[in-house]
Amino acid sequence: MRMMIGVFLALLPTLLAAETFRTEAPSEMDRRFMETQIEELNEIASLEFGRRINGTKWNDLEVLQRLLDQGLVKKHETARLQGMGIVIGELLRKEKGLYWTIYTDKLGRSRALEIPGKREFVFPVTMISRRVEAGVDVKVREVYENAVKLIDEIQDKRGWQ
């Protein structure tokens, strides 16, 4: 059930857009904003438990989980929660060969990961924030693994790899 909800949330913007969207490369300002969000998380993690987000999957997922478990990032801190989604997105990008894009549709502008050659998208920025804001007990590793499964299904379904 959780997997189905996660898949639905990840694909929701694409489903709602019904093919009326456009994409563009992230601007320098977009890249700086994403880096700033990660750096804010790094400051907290470094001060509280002497660890940093470093682009290593197991380290980064553990750091994010500790930030949540210890209440260092709160339910109302949407920007920081979305920064956690950017960290997950960076891990997915590297592991699955995706790339960041700016996805714009009638609902607005989102940072998304595009699956090369598919015109299908994953929206990691909100994968943690939506769950936390809904009061769900977030297991960061599970969110990440479900996203990997979703990407694998999309790639396999379309004959990519």
N, C-alpha and C positions, 0 to 999 in steps of 0.2 A: 504494500500500500504506500509506504513512504517513497519507494522508488518511483511509483506512478505519479505521486504528487510532485516529486522533484523533477521528473521529466516534463510534466505539464508546466510547472513554473519556468523551467528553462526555455521551453518552446512557446510559452504564452505570447510574448511580443510578436513572434513570427506568425503564429496562428491568427492573432488579431489584425495584423497588418495585411493579410491576404494578398501578398505580392505587391503591395503598393509601398515600396520602401526604396531607399537609396543608401549607398554606402560610400564612405570616403576614408582615406588614410587619416589616422589621428594626427592632429596638428602638434606643433611643438608645445603649445599651451596644454593640450590634452596629456601629452607625455609627462610634462612637468607636474601637472595636477596629480596624475597617478603616482609618480615618484614621491610627491609630498605626502600623499595618503599613507604610503608604505613607511615613509620615514617617521611619521607620527606614531605608528604602531611600534616601530623600532625603538623610539625614545622610551615608550612605556615599558616595553619588554626588557630593555637594557637596564633601566632603573630598578625595576621590580624583581627581575630574576636573572640578570646578567647574560641574557641571550639576545640574539638578533635574528631577523629574517635574513637568510643568506642565499636563497634560491635552491636549497637542498630540500627535496620533498619531505622527508621524515622530520627534519628539523622544523621546517616552516609550519607543517600541519600541527606539530606539537606546540609550537609557540602560540599559534592562533587558538588552539584548544585551551591552553593555560590562560590566555588573556580573557577568554569567555568564562572559564570555570572559576577564576579568581575574581570575577566581577570588575575587571580592569577596563573593559569596554562595555558600556551599559546599553540597554535596550533603546534609549532615546538618542544615542550617538550614531545616527545613520551614516554620516560620512566615514567614521572609523569602521563601522560594520561593513560598509561598502569597500573600504580599503582592504579589509580581510578578503573580500571577494576578488579584488585585484590580485592579491597574493596567490589565491587559488588559480586565477586566470593565467598568471605568469607560469605557474607550474604546469598547467594544462597546455599552454602554448608551447613550452619547451618539450614536454613529453609526447604530445600528439602532432606536432608540426603545424599548429594553427597560427593565425596571425590576428592581431588586434585591428579592429575597424570601428568606425563610427557609423552606427546604424540609425537612420532617421526614417520615421514613419509618421502617420497622423497622430500618434501618441507622444511623439517627441524624439529626443536624441539620446542614444544609449551607447555605451562602450560595450562592444561584443567581440567574441572570437569567431572568426569565419573559418569554416572547414574548407580547405582549398579545393577548388573545382566543384563545389557542391551548391554554393549559394544557400547554405544552411548555417545557422548561427547558434552559438551557446552564449548565454548571458551570465557570466560568473559574478559580476559585480554585485548582484542582488541575491546570490545564492545563500549567503549567511544572513544578510540584513532582513530579508523577508521572513525567514524562519524565526529569528530572534524577536523581531517586532510582533510576530504572531504568538509568541510565548512558547515556541517549540524548544525542547532541550536539544541543542545542536551538537552533533558529533561530527566534527570537522573532517575527520578521515572518511567517514561515511558519505558526507556531501561530496568530497573529492572523488571517491571511488564510484559513486553513482554518476557523476559527470563523465568520468572516463568511460564507463559502460555505455552511456548515452552516445558519446562521440564514436565509440567503436561500432555501435549499432548503425549509426548514420553512415560511417565509412563503409562498413560491410554491406549494407543495404544497397549502396550505390556502386559497389564494385571497386572501391578505392583501396589502396595499400600496396 
